[in-house]
Amino acid sequence: MYLRLAFWTMAIAYTSLLFAHFATSVHNNGHSSPGVLLTAVFLGTLMGFALGGIFVNRRTRSED
């Protein structure tokens, strides 16, 4: 249960980091602002934690 929560949190945070890096590097000659990257990772972590919590909650409800 907690493994799924950790997986979603890390996966979405990493995906948001990649999106932030490649989205800004197209317009800024390959250099991304550290603030943009940290904000993307923070928001991705929050989103991943929320999604992981939703999926874990759904799984435990279906087992009852």
Secondary structure as a PSIPRED ss2 file (coil, helix, strand):
# PSIPRED VFORMAT (PSIPRED V4.0)

   1 M C   1.000  0.000  0.000
   2 Y H   0.000  1.000  0.000
   3 L H   0.000  1.000  0.000
   4 R H   0.000  1.000  0.000
   5 L H   0.000  1.000  0.000
   6 A H   0.000  1.000  0.000
   7 F H   0.000  1.000  0.000
   8 W H   0.000  1.000  0.000
   9 T H   0.000  1.000  0.000
  10 M H   0.000  1.000  0.000
  11 A H   0.000  1.000  0.000
  12 I H   0.000  1.000  0.000
  13 A H   0.000  1.000  0.000
  14 Y H   0.000  1.000  0.000
  15 T H   0.000  1.000  0.000
  16 S H   0.000  1.000  0.000
  17 L H   0.000  1.000  0.000
  18 L H   0.000  1.000  0.000
  19 F H   0.000  1.000  0.000
  20 A H   0.000  1.000  0.000
  21 H H   0.000  1.000  0.000
  22 F H   0.000  1.000  0.000
  23 A H   0.000  1.000  0.000
  24 T H   0.000  1.000  0.000
  25 S H   0.000  1.000  0.000
  26 V H   0.000  1.000  0.000
  27 H H   0.000  1.000  0.000
  28 N C   1.000  0.000  0.000
  29 N C   1.000  0.000  0.000
  30 G C   1.000  0.000  0.000
  31 H C   1.000  0.000  0.000
  32 S C   1.000  0.000  0.000
  33 S C   1.000  0.000  0.000
  34 P H   0.000  1.000  0.000
  35 G H   0.000  1.000  0.000
  36 V H   0.000  1.000  0.000
  37 L H   0.000  1.000  0.000
  38 L H   0.000  1.000  0.000
  39 T H   0.000  1.000  0.000
  40 A H   0.000  1.000  0.000
  41 V H   0.000  1.000  0.000
  42 F H   0.000  1.000  0.000
  43 L H   0.000  1.000  0.000
  44 G H   0.000  1.000  0.000
  45 T H   0.000  1.000  0.000
  46 L H   0.000  1.000  0.000
  47 M H   0.000  1.000  0.000
  48 G H   0.000  1.000  0.000
  49 F H   0.000  1.000  0.000
  50 A H   0.000  1.000  0.000
  51 L H   0.000  1.000  0.000
  52 G H   0.000  1.000  0.000
  53 G H   0.000  1.000  0.000
  54 I H   0.000  1.000  0.000
  55 F H   0.000  1.000  0.000
  56 V H   0.000  1.000  0.000
  57 N H   0.000  1.000  0.000
  58 R H   0.000  1.000  0.000
  59 R H   0.000  1.000  0.000
  60 T H   0.000  1.000  0.000
  61 R H   0.000  1.000  0.000
  62 S H   0.000  1.000  0.000
  63 E H   0.000  1.000  0.000
  64 D C   1.000  0.000  0.000
